């Protein structure tokens, strides 16, 4: 069995198969687009990439049983589809690769008894660090810091290391302080080159037609053009990687946190969908970037930032996901119970920053990491939306949404919901040591969104009070008891404590009215 996010021709599973004897099963099941509302582009990406992959396997001589979305006998659930095939071919054994979601792991683990035959789950060696290796790394540590995990990853891989004993290239582990540039008043000049889109071939066109017919209510938009944004084959994924290395990597580091109207991709790689479907391997991406540095085509600060995302953050959040178990999804450390406002699905809001970032998601199933963390995520954190509602939205609405990456990024990084007692640092988040809460002033500094907004990020009262700014102060006031002991937040709380009681009371009242007006809270 090969799931839709396991399109890796080098996977151990394929090495074990005998094309003359074994049957590969791949399934398009509607359940996967319905258990959370899945953006039409995300759904098309998965299904088109799966169909291309199945064709490649067939061309290599494998026998593939492929269940399409519009197969009249399709029950649209993995387990019942596996049962259907087993009743026909009665295999001795079922094999698959470790899935990307606890929900599916639990399902697969039930099969052996249900199907009456051995079921073997093979490790996913796409990742540099196995689940077991991450557990061993975490065991006995007083606190789990991404930075220390990342340094160990650098030592293990030898990426950007030099000398004996190996030291970080450039004499430092990171260049974060140099990588927070915003664009000047005139914006990026020249505009950053767009990543490539790919010709919509017969398979993708068929998938689009089928998805529109079978799943007509999916959120998000997909035009009827001749191209599709996301790579659906290994060759296209490699082309996207090459394009990033040649045209955007050099500026990626300095501007990785910058945002600008009508510039959705800035200098980001936009490779996460291809990586998460396993069309690309993180090692080849890192090595391509390092070669560009060695040729003098990209500065160290950009290459290090890219490598950090891949072998640091990406593998760290995956480690946390499997380490913490399925209960992690239920964490709600700040006790947030608000609704996700309707404008997350429509983009219709008078907040220019939210309108820009949400429209981009609806139109393109994409937002870069600062748009996710500091705009759409920051708003959800400040206004008190339930973390699971936010996490489900990120899982379904982004082309790269897979549970192992979306859940810890959303619950941990964005919503600070995974708070726990830490021996070294007191109460802190597991993924992030403090909430990434920020007022409208941060958005003003990092983008031009505020230039086109009816609100003013400096105002916290009156008709032009920026919702981010009002909600930011209210967030600090509401969570003072939970957060003020965190040393990284002391400065913020000094500002709160300097406010008069009357000012704080007014902010609490204004924020409550705002949450009601925006649909987070009922009246
Ligand atoms: Fe967003 Fe506030 Fe700036 Fe408007 S003023 S764009 S709401 S941060």
Boltz pocket constraint, residues with backbone or C-beta under 6 A from the ligand:
constraints:
  - pocket:
      binder: B
      contacts: [[A, 350], [A, 351], [A, 352], [A, 353], [A, 354], [A, 439], [A, 440], [A, 441], [A, 443], [A, 444], [A, 449], [A, 450], [A, 451], [A, 453], [A, 454], [A, 455], [A, 456], [A, 457], [A, 466], [A, 467], [A, 468], [A, 469]]
      max_distance: 6.0
